[in-house]
Amino acid sequence: MLPSRPDGLYGTVESARLLRVDPALIRKWRKRGYLAPQGLDERGWPLHTAEALRAAEKLVREHGIRLTGVDPRLLRKPPPLAA
């Protein structure tokens, strides 16, 4: 998925689509310190690079495995089929 912005950054909703997660999870990762914004849009909302999103997902996954022994990706529901 290519970002819609010319600077190559993703907003929260686009970030969630890229990782196939809920946008609330992206916000939770920021709140918990797993993901720092790489910029702000014209409204002051956080933006992220694809590399930062992948790094945050890896960090969360490793943390989950370390704590529980279960890969969090295995707990995800598959995305709904497009109509």
N, C-alpha and C positions, 0 to 999 in steps of 0.2 A: 504494500500500500504506500503510495506516495503522499507526502504531506500536501495540503491544499495551499499552504503559505509559500511564497517565493523564497523565504529564508531557510526553508527545510525543517522548520520546527513544527511540533505537533501540539495542539491544544489537548485538554483533558479528555474530551470525547474521542478525538482522533487517536490519542494514545491508547485509550481503552479498546477501541476497535482493532488497532494494530496488534495488541496483545490478547485479544479475545477475552477481555474481562469487563466487569462493570465499571463505569466511570467513578463510582464511589470508592472502589478499590484503589484507583490511582490517587485520589485525594487522601485516602488512609495511608498509603505508602509515603506521601509527602509529609503528613502529620507525624508519622512515626520515624521519619528521618531516613527512609530507604531511598528516597528520590528527591533530589533538589532541582528546582527550576533552573533551566539554562537561559531563560529570558522571560520577558513579560510581553503580552500583546498590548494593543492600543488601549484596552480597557483595564490593564493591570493584572490580567489573569496569567497564570504560569504557563510556560511553554517548555517542551522537552525535545531533546534529540532522540533519534532511534537508538543510538548507542547507550544513552543514559537509561532509557526504558529497558533495554535488554539487560544492562548491568543491575538495575534494581530488581528485575524479575529473578535473576540468578541469585542475588543476595537474599531475597525473600525465600526462594526455594531452598537454598543451603541452610538458612536459619530454621526453616520448618523441619527439614530433615534432621538437623542436629537436635532440635527439641523433642520431636515426636517420633522420628524414624520413618515418617511418611512423606513422600513427595507431594506437596500441595497441588501440583498439576494433575495428579491422579484423582483429586477430589472434585475437580471442575466438571460441571455439566457440559456436554457437547453443545456447541452453538446450534440454534434452531436452523432448520433447513430453509433456504430462501424460497419464497413462493413464486 
